[in-house]
Amino acid sequence: MDAPALTLRPAAPADIGAVMAIERSPEYELCVGRSEEAEHRAMLDSPSHAYRLGIGAGGAIEAFAILRGLGDVHANLYLKRVAVARPGQGLGTAFLGLVLDEAFGRMGAERFYLDCFADNARAQAAYRKLGMSRDGVLRQAYRLGDGTRVDLVMMAILKSEWEGRRES
């Protein structure tokens, strides 16, 4: 099934409620981080962060991404968080493609990277579909609410790799 068309736009303070609703969806409890409103407001105001929204044809917020590292002297841009309102419909891959276009375009990134839980196979498959490679594992780098420590998989894509994919 084809993913619905999305447009990309920066988030505004009025969008924080929609972002929080998506990140608190029950299916994301163990795979998407959550922030309180004050933290979202601080990140939204920070010059090193960018929030991007995927807007559906009807104007609804269908996805969001939080990027960190704007202005990094090494031109590395980190995907802090990404989530879609309706997982499993191709929205995430389509949305992240738009985010990558902007990251390597207007935002001037040379390297785009992220980490995700080692057992989150669906996310890793989506990232590989976009051309990201597995850069390694951060062993027991994340502590869950119950104190259990889990591995994070590091993945990245370079501007030259993204541009090569877009040309072919």
C-alpha positions as CSV (number, residue, x, y, z in Angstrom):
1,M,0.0,0.0,0.0
2,D,1.3,3.5,-0.9
3,A,1.9,5.9,2.0
4,P,-0.3,9.0,1.9
5,A,1.4,12.1,0.6
6,L,3.0,14.2,3.4
7,T,4.4,17.7,3.4
8,L,7.1,18.8,5.8
9,R,7.0,21.8,8.0
10,P,8.7,23.1,11.2
11,A,6.8,22.7,14.4
12,A,5.4,25.6,16.5
13,P,4.7,25.7,20.2
14,A,1.0,25.0,19.4
15,D,2.0,21.7,17.9
16,I,3.6,20.3,21.1
17,G,0.3,18.6,22.2
18,A,0.1,16.7,19.0
19,V,3.7,15.6,19.2
20,M,3.2,14.4,22.8
21,A,0.1,12.5,21.8
22,I,2.0,10.6,19.1
23,E,5.0,9.8,21.3
24,R,2.6,8.5,24.0
25,S,0.8,6.1,21.7
26,P,0.5,2.7,23.4
27,E,2.4,0.9,20.7
28,Y,5.4,3.2,21.3
29,E,5.8,2.6,25.0
30,L,9.0,0.6,24.7
31,C,10.5,2.1,21.6
32,V,9.9,5.8,21.4
33,G,11.2,8.3,24.0
34,R,8.9,10.7,25.7
35,S,9.4,14.3,26.9
36,E,7.4,16.5,29.1
37,E,5.9,19.7,27.7
38,A,8.6,21.9,29.3
39,E,11.4,19.8,27.8
40,H,9.7,20.0,24.3
41,R,9.4,23.8,24.7
42,A,13.1,24.1,25.6
43,M,14.2,21.9,22.7
44,L,11.9,23.8,20.3
45,D,13.4,27.1,21.5
46,S,17.0,25.8,21.2
47,P,19.1,26.9,18.2
48,S,20.7,23.4,18.1
49,H,17.4,21.6,17.8
50,A,14.8,21.4,15.0
51,Y,11.3,19.9,15.0
52,R,9.8,18.7,11.8
53,L,6.2,17.6,11.2
54,G,4.7,15.5,8.5
55,I,1.4,17.0,7.6
56,G,-1.2,14.8,5.8
57,A,-3.5,15.8,3.0
58,G,-6.2,16.8,5.5
59,G,-3.9,19.0,7.5
60,A,-3.4,16.6,10.4
61,I,0.0,16.0,12.0
62,E,0.9,12.5,10.9
63,A,4.6,12.3,12.1
64,F,7.2,14.3,13.9
65,A,11.0,14.3,14.1
66,I,13.3,15.9,16.6
67,L,16.8,16.7,15.3
68,R,19.7,17.8,17.4
69,G,23.1,19.2,16.3
70,L,22.2,22.1,14.1
71,G,25.3,24.2,13.8
72,D,27.6,21.3,14.7
73,V,31.1,22.1,13.4
74,H,31.4,18.6,12.0
75,A,28.1,18.8,10.2
76,N,26.7,15.8,12.0
77,L,22.9,15.9,12.6
78,Y,21.4,13.5,15.1
79,L,17.9,12.1,14.9
80,K,16.8,12.3,18.6
81,R,13.3,11.0,18.0
82,V,10.9,10.1,15.2
83,A,7.4,8.7,15.3
84,V,4.2,8.5,13.2
85,A,0.6,8.6,14.2
86,R,-0.3,5.4,12.3
87,P,2.6,2.9,12.3
88,G,2.9,0.1,9.7
89,Q,1.6,2.2,6.7
90,G,4.8,3.4,5.3
91,L,4.4,6.9,6.8
92,G,7.7,6.7,8.7
93,T,9.8,5.9,5.7
94,A,8.2,8.5,3.6
95,F,8.4,11.1,6.3
96,L,12.0,10.4,7.1
97,G,12.9,10.7,3.4
98,L,11.6,14.2,3.5
99,V,13.5,14.9,6.7
100,L,16.7,13.6,5.1
101,D,16.2,15.8,2.0
102,E,16.1,18.9,4.2
103,A,18.9,17.7,6.5
104,F,21.3,17.2,3.6
105,G,19.9,20.3,1.8
106,R,19.0,23.4,3.7
107,M,20.3,22.2,7.0
108,G,23.7,21.5,5.6
109,A,24.4,18.1,7.2
110,E,27.1,15.9,5.9
111,R,26.3,12.9,8.2
112,F,22.9,12.0,9.6
113,Y,22.8,9.5,12.5
114,L,20.6,7.9,15.1
115,D,20.4,5.2,17.7
116,C,17.5,2.8,18.3
117,F,16.9,-0.2,20.6
118,A,18.7,-3.3,19.3
119,D,15.4,-5.2,19.4
120,N,13.5,-2.7,17.3
121,A,13.7,-4.6,14.0
122,R,10.9,-2.6,12.3
123,A,12.7,0.7,12.8
124,Q,16.0,-0.7,11.7
125,A,14.4,-2.1,8.5
126,A,12.9,1.3,7.7
127,Y,16.3,3.0,8.3
128,R,18.0,0.4,6.0
129,K,15.4,1.0,3.4
130,L,16.5,4.7,3.4
131,G,20.1,3.6,2.9
132,M,21.4,3.9,6.4
133,S,24.1,1.5,7.6
134,R,24.7,0.0,10.9
135,D,27.7,1.7,12.5
136,G,27.9,-0.3,15.7
137,V,26.3,-1.2,19.0
138,L,26.4,0.8,22.2
139,R,26.2,-2.0,24.7
140,Q,23.8,-1.5,27.6
141,A,23.7,2.2,26.9
142,Y,20.1,2.8,27.8
143,R,18.4,2.2,31.2
144,L,14.7,1.3,31.0
145,G,12.2,2.4,33.7
146,D,12.6,-1.0,35.5
147,G,16.4,-0.6,35.7
148,T,17.1,-3.1,32.9
149,R,19.9,-2.0,30.6
150,V,19.6,-2.5,26.8
151,D,21.8,-2.2,23.8
152,L,21.4,0.6,21.2
153,V,22.2,0.2,17.5
154,M,23.9,3.2,15.9
155,M,22.9,3.8,12.3
156,A,24.0,6.6,9.9
157,I,23.9,7.8,6.3
158,L,26.3,10.3,4.6
159,K,25.2,13.1,2.4
160,S,27.1,11.5,-0.6
161,E,25.2,8.2,0.0
162,W,21.8,10.0,0.2
163,E,22.5,12.0,-2.9
164,G,23.6,8.8,-4.8
165,R,20.3,7.1,-3.8
166,R,18.3,10.1,-5.0
167,E,20.1,10.2,-8.4
168,S,19.5,6.5,-9.1
